[in-house]
Amino acid sequence: MDWTLPEPMLAAAVDSPTLPARHAAEPKWDGFRALLARFADGRVVIRSRRGTDMTAAFGEVTAAVSSLPMDVGLDGELVVWDEVRLAFERLQGRLTRTPGTAARLAERWPVHFVVFDLLYLGTDGDVTGWSHAARRAALVAVFAEYELGGTWTLCPADHPSQLCATAGSVVEEARHHVTASADSSQSRRYATCMTSWSYSNAGDASEPWQIDSIDVTPDPPQHGSTWTVNLRSTIQEEIKEGAYVDITIQMGLIKLLNKRHDLFEELRDGGDGTLTLDPPADNGVISPGEAVLTTVFEIPKTAPKAQFTVQVSGCTAEDESMFTLIFKLDFSERFQR
């Protein structure tokens, strides 16, 4: 069946960040608004909000559509992540580059597609007449069923009775003239948010700091909470001044935090409380024996409903590995029927 991408729905400024009933808030992304279609015959179209065909400029996105279902239309934002920020300037020159230059830029500054709405879906056809809640549930289901990641990121969305802590685009669920009863009849899918976590110990038996076990509070982690992780350890040799701990947090391929903590600075008075040790260090030395290293993470109430990877790596003053732990936190929405 032939179909075309619709005109994009545009955000409008509001006076208050408080969400009215039947509204949802989404982050404002610093990128190019884009509508993407993958047709049943294999054609791919990436179109700007003004109708410009951007398909050739973003070959890495075009190549990644093989992971999408056939006959799907998506609304979202093309973004480039540069360390800890979105780099709009990395996008600006892509539309005017030759294919060869665009390919080289894609290797250095790959583009991600943040998806915040579903426009067309297979045999369901045009879904823009559905309520926002129904489209959102179907979009979550597509991400789950096709295990989308890498180039594809599901935009987080906050729902009624929540105060949006950051500037956001407000999406009115009723803007397609969907009544409460029609919304109920059209919502063939719904989503719930469940949390889970796991960890892997990437160290080896030769390292001076051996992690014996881990316990966390709360278990599982929750939005709007302080997540405390206790690393019950055996110290096999003295750890001296200059040792440090690197903490990296990623959402998919997007790096949200990469921070180095001087271990002994943190353990002294004046640290920010991210790291504590029991028993404490003595005169700039952590002695061999049993110890508990505690690290604390603040999980914002507005944290995206997505999967996160947290890597905690300790190194000696000589840059030799002490330990490496990789945590997987899953706040994803779950598709149910």
CORHU-V776064 format. One line per field, one symbol per residue. phi: phi as a letter, one per 30 degrees, with the letter a starting at -180 (. if undefined). burial: # if it has 24 or more other C-alpha atoms within 12 Angstrom, else .. A space follows every 10 residues. Layout:
BEGIN
phi->???
burial->???
END
This chain:
BEGIN
phi->.dabdddddc dbdbdbdddd dibbcbddcc acdbcbbccd djdbbcbddc jddceddbdd dedddddddd hbbbcabdbb cchcbdcddd dedddcdded ddddddddbd cccdcbaccb bhddidcddd ddddddddde dddddchdai dcbdddbcce iccddbebcc cddcdchcdd ddddddddbb bbcbcaaabb ccdbddddcc ddabbbbdbd dbeibccccc cdbbdcaecc ejdbbcbbbb cicddcabbc cdeddddddj ddidbbbbdd dbhibcdekd abccbbbdcd dceedbcbcc ccbcbddcic dcabbbcccb cddcdbc
burial->...###.##. ......###. .######### #########. ...######. ...####### ###.#..### ########## ##...#...# #..##..... .##.##..## ########## ##..###### ########## ####...### #########. ..##...### ####...... ..#..##.## #.#.#####. #.#...#### ##.###.... ###...#### #####...## #.######## ####.##... #######... ...####..# #...###..# #######... .######### ######.... ########## ####...
END
